[in-house]
Amino acid sequence: MKVVVFDYGSGNVHSAVRALAQAGADVELTADQDRVMAADGLVVPGVGAFDTVVDRLRQRRGDRFIERRLAGGMPVLGICVGLQVLFEGSEEHGSTKPGLNQFPGRVTKLDSPIIPHMGWSPISAPEGSTLFRGIENERFYFVHSYGVHTDPAAQADPIFDAPRVTWADHGGRFVAAVEQGPLSATQFHPEKSGDAGLALLRNWLTSLKGSR
């Protein structure tokens, strides 16, 4: 499967490129419109602050590419802040910038005396999850201080299928992953989550075949 990791200047994304290749993808790091739109899957990484990521995405027209792919049923996977920017906005550093608004809800600070949440945590995946098929009881690697605490499924537009939401806990539950049609996202880093992360990426790659 041909996968593009969207190159918009977001920190060190080469670990994601390597993990996807190890999982079996023919992967390329680029922001070229034709290649982004022709790929079987698009991965949107996110390293850094919400405002920086969403600004750089828009500067490279990433928001439009995501919209166009989703309108055509073409898969997109967001990682870490790449999940957060899919929501309506964030309170990080007093942000007033809108997110990409693919999911309802806002990103807020984790309610824990230990910030950031850094390390391996278990998840609670919903029945029928594609990403977590066969790895529901595994732990995944998180590095973040902010997350989504409200349930996007509870706020979803009733005319669409509600998203499947996976949860984790750090001073209270937060969204660890969301899956809705061609759009998936994880708060944790699958590329840093060892064998479990590779299994998740393989699950996602397998799902791309059914979207052709």
ABEGO torsion letter per residue (X at the ends): XBBBBBBAGBEBAAAAAAAAAAAGBBBBBBABAAAAAABABBBBBBBEBAAAAAAAAAAAGAAAAAAAAAAAGBBBBBBEAAAAAABAEBABGGBABBBAGABBEBBBBBBBABOBBBEBBBBBBBBGBAAABGAAABBBBBBBABBBABBAAAABBAABBBBBBBBBBBGEBBBABBBBEABBBBABBAAAAEAAAAAAAAAAAAAAAAAX
